[in-house]
Amino acid sequence: MILQDFEYEKPESLEAAAALLAENGESARLMAGGTDLLPNMRIELEMPDVVVSLSGIAPADPIENGDGSITIDALMPLAELAASDTIH
């Protein structure tokens, strides 16, 4: 099935992504990997006017915490996480 027409935005910061969401309200959807959104758009479960991709936002590096835990940015791709010096 062919997707409906929509605008594609790829902001480079969280602030810009938030502004796009605020500006477009209910007609905008976030896309990180697209594994849920695109199939739902194909079967017309989701029909946003604007898709805001998070792929242009650089993730923060993993952080080793004092208690031995590690904080991982939700935008961190698994391949980059596996290659990180923080993950042993």
C-alpha positions in Angstrom: 0.0 0.0 0.0 1.2 3.5 -0.8 1.7 6.0 1.9 -0.4 9.2 1.9 1.3 12.5 1.4 3.0 14.0 4.4 5.8 16.5 5.3 9.0 15.0 6.6 11.0 17.1 9.1 14.5 16.1 10.4 15.4 18.6 13.2 19.0 18.6 14.6 18.0 19.3 18.3 15.4 18.3 20.8 14.3 21.9 21.1 13.6 22.0 17.3 11.7 18.7 17.4 9.6 20.0 20.3 8.9 23.2 18.4 7.7 21.2 15.4 5.4 19.1 17.6 4.0 22.1 19.3 3.5 23.9 16.0 1.7 20.9 14.3 -0.2 19.5 17.3 -2.2 16.3 16.7 -1.3 16.2 13.0 2.4 15.4 13.8 4.0 12.1 14.8 7.5 11.3 16.0 9.6 8.7 14.2 12.7 7.2 15.7 13.3 3.9 13.9 10.0 3.9 12.0 9.3 0.3 12.9 5.8 1.1 14.3 4.9 4.3 12.5 5.5 3.4 8.9 3.6 0.1 9.0 0.7 1.8 10.7 0.7 4.5 8.1 0.6 1.9 5.3 -2.6 0.4 6.8 -4.0 3.9 7.5 -4.0 3.4 11.2 -1.9 6.6 11.5 -2.3 9.4 9.0 -0.1 12.3 10.1 0.4 15.4 8.1 3.9 15.8 9.5 6.5 13.2 10.4 9.2 14.5 12.7 12.3 12.2 12.5 14.6 12.0 15.5 17.5 10.6 13.4 19.1 14.0 13.0 19.6 14.5 16.7 23.0 13.2 18.0 22.6 11.0 21.1 24.5 11.7 24.3 27.3 9.3 25.1 26.6 6.6 27.7 27.4 7.8 31.3 28.9 5.5 34.0 27.2 6.4 37.3 28.8 6.2 40.7 26.6 3.2 41.7 27.9 1.1 38.8 24.9 1.6 36.6 25.0 3.2 33.1 22.7 5.8 31.7 22.0 5.3 28.0 20.4 8.0 25.8 17.1 6.7 24.2 18.4 7.9 20.8 21.5 5.8 20.9 21.6 3.2 18.1 22.4 -0.3 19.3 25.5 -0.6 17.0 27.0 2.6 18.5 26.2 1.4 22.0 28.0 -1.9 21.4 31.0 0.0 20.1 31.1 2.4 23.0 34.1 2.3 25.3 31.7 2.7 28.3 30.1 -0.7 27.5 32.6 -3.5 28.5 
